[in-house]
Structure formats: structure tokens, C-alpha cells
Amino acid sequence: MGRVRRVLRRPAVIGVLIAGALAVAAGLVWFQPWKLWVDETVRESVPAVTGTARTGGGGQDGVRTLATGELISHEHRTSGSVRILQLPDGSRTLRLENLDTSNGPELKVLLSDAPVKPGRDGWHVFDDGAHRSLGSLKGNKGDQNYAVPADVDLSRYTSVSIWCDRFDVSFGATALKAAA
């Protein structure tokens, strides 16, 4: 026991222990492993149309579906559907429905011009070309809405990815298909 105390008093050993503790703390902050066991469920309804705007045609209360897609898994098992909606006032919303994916650090919803590729080939492509972040993922499960800025040309952005900015990897993605 006396030998262990002498070893622990050496400056090099103390330095290694402090460096190890700092490395563990940094790893916890960077990887946020607790998010693997914590689900965040969001239940937002389809954007409401108010006042006189309800009289527009083309869908329930004048809301039109411009594009749709079904999410496929990439780095993490991911499922759900994507719809891009246009409200009678001209604003557009990207809607995730029945989303089910893993939680993770710095998850974003990206519009991209990248093709959706199944398997590992599709994991890292969505930030290579033109892409726009619609903001942080609100939850890893449920239904949620994201405003699409007016200056976004939807003919240029043909896919959606649930993107992990921390590790530059897609959790899941879909190609957008124009609605009939």
C-alpha cells in the first residue's frame, strides 16, 4: 500500500491521471452517449391556416402538398415520411411525420441537392454540394414542422437528410418526389 501512495505522489502520474480525467470529460461532451437512451418525441400538428386564408383551394383548408418522400436508414435506423407543404399564404413547410430515428448530438434537417444512396455510400454526401439547414431536429420521434425559407428553390434541392453536424453523417434521408 505504501508503494502505491509513493507512485501516486509522482508528478508524472498525477499529470497522467488529470489528463485521463480531462479526456473522459471531453469525450462525454463530444459524443453525448446518454442521448442513445433518451428519446425526444414531438407532436406538432399540420400548420394551421387562419382567417380568410382558409378559402384557398388544392387541399385540406387550402394546404397543398408539393413533394413527398419516405426516409431510409443510413448511419442509424430511421423511418418516417416527409412532405413539403405550401400554405395558402405562399409559405412552405417541411413536415416530418412518424419520424423514428436515434437521438444524437447536433442533429439538423437538411435540404440537399445530393442523390439519396442506400447503405454506407449515402452516409456522407448531403453536405458535399448545395444544401440548406432548416434548423435543429426538434425530436428524434414524432411529427414536426420546419419553415422552408422563401428564397429556397425546391427544384434545386431534391433530397432531405436527418444530418449529424457533429460527425458529418446522415442518420436517414429521402429523395423528394413532386406531388401529383
C-alpha distance (Angstrom), angle and dihedral (degrees) to the residues before:
residue distance angle dihedral
M1 . . .
G2 3.80 . .
R3 3.80 90.4 .
V4 3.83 91.4 54.0
R5 3.83 91.1 52.2
R6 3.81 91.1 50.8
V7 3.80 91.1 50.5
L8 3.82 92.1 48.2
R9 3.84 90.4 53.0
R10 3.80 93.5 59.7
P11 3.83 112.8 107.2
A12 3.82 93.0 -132.0
V13 3.82 92.2 54.1
I14 3.80 91.5 47.2
G15 3.82 89.4 49.4
V16 3.81 92.0 50.8
L17 3.82 91.6 49.0
I18 3.81 92.0 49.3
A19 3.82 91.8 46.6
G20 3.81 90.1 49.1
A21 3.79 92.1 50.6
L22 3.82 90.8 49.0
A23 3.82 90.9 48.7
V24 3.81 91.3 52.0
A25 3.83 91.1 48.3
A26 3.82 91.9 48.2
G27 3.81 90.6 48.1
L28 3.79 91.2 52.4
V29 3.81 91.9 50.4
W30 3.83 93.3 45.2
F31 3.81 100.1 44.0
Q32 3.84 99.1 30.2
P33 3.83 91.7 -157.1
W34 3.81 93.5 -177.9
K35 3.81 88.6 72.3
L36 3.81 88.5 72.2
W37 3.81 88.0 70.8
V38 3.82 99.4 35.9
D39 3.80 119.0 81.2
E40 3.79 122.1 -164.2
T41 3.81 112.1 -157.7
V42 3.81 120.1 -163.7
R43 3.81 122.8 -169.7
E44 3.80 107.9 -171.8
S45 3.78 118.4 163.7
V46 3.79 125.0 -132.0
P47 3.82 107.1 -75.2
A48 3.77 110.2 -82.7
V49 3.76 121.7 -121.0
T50 3.77 113.2 -142.5
G51 3.79 137.5 -158.2
T52 3.79 120.6 -20.7
A53 3.80 92.6 -9.2
R54 3.83 88.3 82.0
T55 3.80 91.1 79.7
G56 3.85 95.3 72.7
G57 3.80 116.8 112.7
G58 3.75 133.9 -131.2
G59 3.79 104.8 71.2
Q60 3.77 147.2 -0.1
D61 3.80 104.2 -25.3
G62 3.82 89.9 -14.2
V63 3.82 96.5 -58.0
R64 3.83 111.0 139.6
T65 3.79 126.9 -160.1
L66 3.82 108.9 -133.4
A67 3.82 100.1 177.9
T68 3.79 140.6 -1.2
G69 3.79 139.9 -165.4
E70 3.82 144.1 169.4
L71 3.80 117.7 -127.1
I72 3.81 119.6 -121.5
S73 3.80 125.4 -160.8
H74 3.78 123.5 -101.0
E75 3.82 122.6 158.9
H76 3.83 91.0 -7.8
R77 3.81 131.5 27.4
T78 3.80 104.5 -90.0
S79 3.80 133.3 174.3
G80 3.78 138.6 165.1
S81 3.76 139.0 89.5
V82 3.79 135.5 -86.3
R83 3.78 127.5 -147.2
I84 3.77 129.1 179.6
L85 3.78 108.7 -148.7
Q86 3.78 130.4 -165.3
L87 3.79 116.9 -152.9
P88 3.81 121.7 -148.6
D89 3.82 89.7 -104.1
G90 3.85 88.5 61.8
S91 3.81 96.3 -108.3
R92 3.79 117.3 132.2
T93 3.79 131.8 -142.8
L94 3.78 131.3 -166.7
R95 3.80 107.0 -142.5
L96 3.80 125.2 -162.4
E97 3.80 112.2 -158.8
N98 3.81 127.2 -166.9
L99 3.81 89.6 -5.3
D100 3.78 113.4 -176.3
T101 3.81 118.1 176.1
S102 3.78 139.8 126.7
N103 3.76 120.5 -79.1
G104 3.78 117.7 -117.8
P105 3.79 146.4 155.9
E106 3.81 120.3 -67.6
L107 3.81 97.9 -2.7
K108 3.81 113.9 -179.4
V109 3.79 137.0 -176.9
L110 3.82 107.5 -124.3
L111 3.77 131.8 -168.5
S112 3.81 107.2 -155.1
D113 3.77 143.3 174.1
A114 3.83 90.5 -137.7
P115 3.79 120.2 115.8
V116 3.80 115.5 -113.8
K117 3.79 109.9 -114.5
P118 3.80 123.0 -174.8
G119 3.79 120.6 -125.1
R120 3.79 128.3 9.0
D121 3.83 91.9 -29.3
G122 3.80 88.8 72.2
W123 3.80 99.3 47.0
H124 3.81 100.9 90.1
V125 3.83 107.7 26.1
F126 3.80 105.8 88.0
D127 3.79 98.2 83.2
D128 3.83 95.3 41.6
G129 3.81 97.8 86.8
A130 3.78 133.3 14.9
H131 3.79 112.9 -22.4
R132 3.78 139.1 156.5
S133 3.76 126.5 -156.4
L134 3.79 114.2 -137.1
G135 3.79 90.0 -166.4
S136 3.76 140.9 -88.2
L137 3.79 118.7 -30.6
K138 3.82 105.4 -100.6
G139 3.79 94.5 -150.2
N140 3.77 139.3 -14.1
K141 3.81 92.8 -122.8
G142 3.79 136.3 42.6
D143 3.80 138.6 21.1
Q144 3.80 122.3 -36.2
N145 3.79 142.1 165.2
Y146 3.81 131.2 -138.7
A147 3.80 124.3 -171.1
V148 3.81 113.8 -121.9
P149 3.82 108.8 -144.2
A150 3.80 115.5 -117.1
D151 3.82 92.3 -120.6
V152 3.84 93.3 59.2
D153 3.81 111.2 109.5
L154 3.81 103.2 -147.2
S155 3.81 91.5 -161.7
R156 3.82 87.1 65.8
Y157 3.82 97.0 47.9
T158 3.78 109.3 62.0
S159 3.80 103.2 166.7
V160 3.80 143.4 43.1
S161 3.80 125.8 -145.0
I162 3.78 134.4 -171.8
W163 3.79 92.0 -137.4
C164 3.80 130.5 -164.7
D165 3.80 104.3 -146.0
R166 3.80 92.3 -172.1
F167 3.81 94.1 61.7
D168 3.85 100.7 20.0
V169 3.78 94.4 -122.7
S170 3.80 136.1 126.7
F171 3.81 116.5 -121.9
G172 3.82 89.8 -167.7
A173 3.80 140.1 -24.9
T174 3.79 146.7 -173.3
A175 3.77 137.9 -155.6
L176 3.79 111.9 -123.7
K177 3.79 117.0 -123.9
A178 3.79 120.5 -163.3
A179 3.80 111.9 -111.3
A180 3.78 117.2 -115.2
